[in-house]
């Protein structure tokens, strides 16, 4: 199994699962007409929980188990990544069995907030509305008011004019500031203090979530200009 990281906690040895369950459904509205003909409307993705199990082992098993449980208690979005997959999630459930100070099996289920690796998979014909929606979501995690103002003017999606240039610049500045914040939070993950670790993990997750929305806004703005 590839390296798995959740909220800055790098899983190691027996903590690493042999498999991770993920996927989901496509929400469908099905209209059955006379004669059995069906008209089906695809309403969008509905991600299943990301689930796996492992075992905390060794001298620091208890400390690492407490750190993961602290993320559950906080209820804040955290980053989750393995191989080419990268999500922002909230820990929905965490079950642990204390068998000894150095052997603690666990079972975890995470609710997906954002698929950070999806890029611009969700194509929206109205790119202006898509950008506005993504920046509104980003604002829950980071102050992107300047980007919202710059992209909401009437000609912001028309390449070659001043409004488009201003919108592009505002998004680039927001992305740069978020990336700087992520780098700072990653440095704080080196702390040996449990409370500081949880705080840094929460900050990192929120910044990663904001980055996902801002980067998709940048991609949609670029698409509007082509």
C-alpha positions as CSV (number, residue, x, y, z in Angstrom):
1,X,0.0,0.0,0.0
2,X,1.3,3.5,-0.9
3,X,2.0,6.1,1.8
4,X,-1.1,7.5,3.4
5,X,-1.3,10.9,5.1
6,X,-4.3,12.2,7.1
7,X,-4.2,15.7,8.7
8,X,-0.4,15.7,8.6
9,X,-0.2,12.3,10.4
10,X,1.9,10.0,8.2
11,X,0.8,6.5,8.7
12,X,3.6,4.0,9.2
13,X,4.1,0.2,9.6
14,X,0.9,-1.6,10.6
15,X,-1.0,1.8,10.5
16,X,-0.9,1.7,6.7
17,X,-4.0,-0.2,5.4
18,X,-3.7,-3.0,2.8
19,X,-6.7,-1.3,1.0
20,X,-8.7,1.9,1.0
21,X,-12.4,1.9,0.1
22,X,-13.7,4.9,-1.8
23,X,-16.0,5.7,-4.8
24,X,-19.6,6.7,-4.7
25,X,-22.7,7.1,-6.7
26,X,-24.2,9.4,-9.4
27,X,-27.4,10.9,-8.1
28,X,-30.1,10.1,-10.6
29,X,-33.7,11.4,-10.9
30,X,-35.6,8.7,-12.9
31,X,-38.9,9.5,-14.6
32,X,-40.8,6.4,-15.8
33,X,-43.2,7.2,-18.6
34,X,-46.2,5.2,-19.9
35,X,-44.9,2.1,-21.6
36,X,-41.9,1.8,-19.4
37,X,-39.7,4.4,-21.2
38,X,-37.3,6.2,-18.7
39,X,-36.0,9.7,-18.7
40,X,-33.0,9.9,-16.5
41,X,-31.5,13.2,-15.2
42,X,-27.9,12.9,-13.8
43,X,-27.8,15.2,-10.7
44,X,-24.1,15.0,-9.8
45,X,-21.7,13.0,-7.8
46,X,-22.4,11.7,-4.3
47,X,-19.1,10.4,-2.8
48,X,-19.1,7.4,-0.5
49,X,-17.1,7.5,2.7
50,X,-13.4,6.8,2.5
51,X,-12.7,3.9,4.8
52,X,-9.8,1.8,5.9
53,X,-8.4,0.0,9.0
54,X,-5.0,-0.4,10.5
55,X,-3.1,-0.9,13.8
56,X,-1.2,1.6,15.8
57,X,1.9,-0.2,17.2
58,X,5.1,0.5,19.0
59,X,6.1,2.8,21.9
60,X,4.1,5.8,20.6
61,X,1.0,3.9,19.6
62,X,-1.1,5.6,22.3
63,X,0.1,9.1,21.3
64,X,-0.6,8.6,17.6
65,X,-4.0,7.1,18.4
66,X,-4.9,10.1,20.5
67,X,-3.8,12.5,17.7
68,X,-6.1,10.8,15.2
69,X,-9.0,10.8,17.8
70,X,-8.3,14.5,18.5
71,X,-8.9,15.2,14.7
72,X,-12.3,13.3,15.0
73,X,-13.3,15.3,18.1
74,X,-12.3,18.6,16.5
75,X,-14.7,17.9,13.5
76,X,-12.6,20.1,11.3
77,X,-11.7,19.3,7.7
78,X,-8.4,17.5,7.3
79,X,-6.4,16.6,4.2
80,X,-6.2,12.9,3.2
81,X,-3.9,11.7,0.5
82,X,-2.4,8.5,-0.9
83,X,-0.9,7.6,-4.2
84,X,-2.5,10.0,-6.8
85,X,-5.6,10.6,-4.6
86,X,-6.1,13.7,-2.5
87,X,-9.2,14.7,-0.6
88,X,-10.4,17.1,2.1
89,X,-12.4,15.1,4.6
90,X,-14.0,15.1,8.0
91,X,-13.5,12.1,10.2
92,X,-17.1,10.7,10.6
93,X,-16.3,7.7,12.7
94,X,-13.2,6.2,14.4
95,X,-13.3,3.0,16.4
96,X,-10.2,1.8,18.3
97,X,-9.5,-1.2,20.5
98,X,-6.9,-0.9,23.1
99,X,-5.3,-4.3,23.4
100,X,-2.0,-3.1,24.9
101,X,0.0,0.1,25.1
102,X,1.8,-0.8,21.9
103,X,-1.0,-2.5,19.9
104,X,-4.2,-0.5,19.1
105,X,-6.2,-1.6,16.1
106,X,-8.4,1.1,14.5
107,X,-11.2,1.4,11.9
108,X,-11.9,4.8,10.4
109,X,-14.5,6.3,8.1
110,X,-14.1,9.8,6.5
111,X,-16.8,11.9,4.8
112,X,-15.5,13.6,1.6
113,X,-15.7,17.4,1.6
114,X,-13.7,18.0,-1.6
115,X,-11.9,15.9,-4.2
116,X,-8.7,18.0,-4.6
117,X,-7.5,15.9,-7.5
118,X,-10.5,16.3,-9.7
119,X,-9.3,19.4,-11.4
120,X,-12.0,20.8,-13.6
121,X,-13.9,17.5,-14.0
122,X,-17.2,19.1,-13.2
123,X,-17.6,21.2,-16.3
124,X,-20.1,24.0,-15.9
125,X,-21.5,25.8,-19.0
126,X,-21.9,29.0,-17.0
127,X,-18.3,29.5,-15.9
128,X,-19.1,32.8,-14.2
129,X,-21.5,30.9,-11.9
130,X,-19.0,28.1,-11.4
131,X,-16.3,30.6,-10.3
132,X,-18.7,32.4,-8.0
133,X,-19.7,29.2,-6.4
134,X,-16.2,27.9,-5.9
135,X,-15.0,31.2,-4.4
136,X,-18.0,31.3,-2.1
137,X,-16.9,27.8,-0.9
138,X,-13.3,28.9,-0.6
139,X,-14.3,31.8,1.6
140,X,-15.4,29.4,4.3
141,X,-11.8,28.4,4.8
142,X,-9.8,31.6,3.8
143,X,-10.5,35.3,3.0
144,X,-10.9,35.5,-0.8
145,X,-13.0,38.6,-0.8
146,X,-10.6,40.4,-3.2
147,X,-11.0,37.5,-5.7
148,X,-14.8,37.5,-5.3
149,X,-14.9,41.2,-6.1
150,X,-12.6,41.0,-9.0
151,X,-14.3,38.1,-10.7
152,X,-17.9,39.4,-10.2
153,X,-17.6,42.3,-12.6
154,X,-19.3,42.0,-15.9
155,X,-16.3,41.7,-18.2
156,X,-14.1,39.6,-15.8
157,X,-14.4,36.6,-18.1
158,X,-13.5,38.4,-21.4
159,X,-9.8,37.9,-22.1
160,X,-7.8,40.9,-23.1
161,X,-9.5,43.6,-21.1
162,X,-8.6,45.2,-17.8
163,X,-11.3,43.3,-15.8
164,X,-10.0,39.9,-16.9
165,X,-6.4,40.9,-16.0
166,X,-7.5,42.1,-12.6
167,X,-9.5,38.9,-11.9
168,X,-6.6,36.7,-13.0
169,X,-4.2,38.7,-10.8
170,X,-6.5,38.5,-7.8
171,X,-6.9,34.8,-8.1
172,X,-3.1,34.3,-8.5
173,X,-2.4,36.4,-5.4
174,X,-5.0,34.4,-3.4
175,X,-3.3,31.1,-4.5
176,X,0.1,32.4,-3.6
177,X,-1.0,33.5,-0.2
178,X,-2.7,30.2,0.5
179,X,0.4,28.2,-0.6
180,X,2.5,30.3,1.7
181,X,0.1,29.5,4.6
182,X,0.3,25.8,3.7
183,X,4.1,25.8,3.8
184,X,3.9,27.5,7.3
185,X,1.4,25.0,8.6
186,X,3.5,22.1,7.3
187,X,6.5,23.4,9.3
188,X,4.3,23.4,12.4
189,X,3.5,19.7,11.9
190,X,7.0,19.1,13.3
191,X,5.8,20.1,16.8
192,X,5.8,17.4,19.5
193,X,2.9,19.1,21.3
194,X,-0.4,17.3,20.7
195,X,-2.5,20.5,20.8
196,X,-0.2,22.3,18.4
197,X,-0.2,19.3,16.0
198,X,-4.0,19.2,15.9
199,X,-4.2,23.0,15.4
200,X,-1.6,22.8,12.5
201,X,-3.5,19.9,11.0
202,X,-6.7,21.8,11.1
203,X,-5.2,24.9,9.5
204,X,-3.5,22.8,6.8
205,X,-6.8,21.1,5.9
206,X,-8.7,24.4,5.7
207,X,-6.0,25.9,3.5
208,X,-5.9,22.8,1.3
209,X,-9.6,23.0,0.8
210,X,-9.4,26.7,-0.1
211,X,-6.6,26.0,-2.5
212,X,-8.7,23.4,-4.3
213,X,-11.5,25.8,-4.9
214,X,-9.2,28.7,-5.9
215,X,-7.3,26.6,-8.3
216,X,-10.5,25.4,-10.0
217,X,-11.6,29.0,-10.3
218,X,-8.3,29.8,-12.0
219,X,-8.7,26.9,-14.4
220,X,-12.3,28.0,-15.2
221,X,-11.2,31.6,-15.7
222,X,-8.5,30.4,-18.1
223,X,-11.1,28.3,-19.9
224,X,-13.3,31.3,-20.3
225,X,-10.4,33.2,-21.9
226,X,-9.8,30.5,-24.6
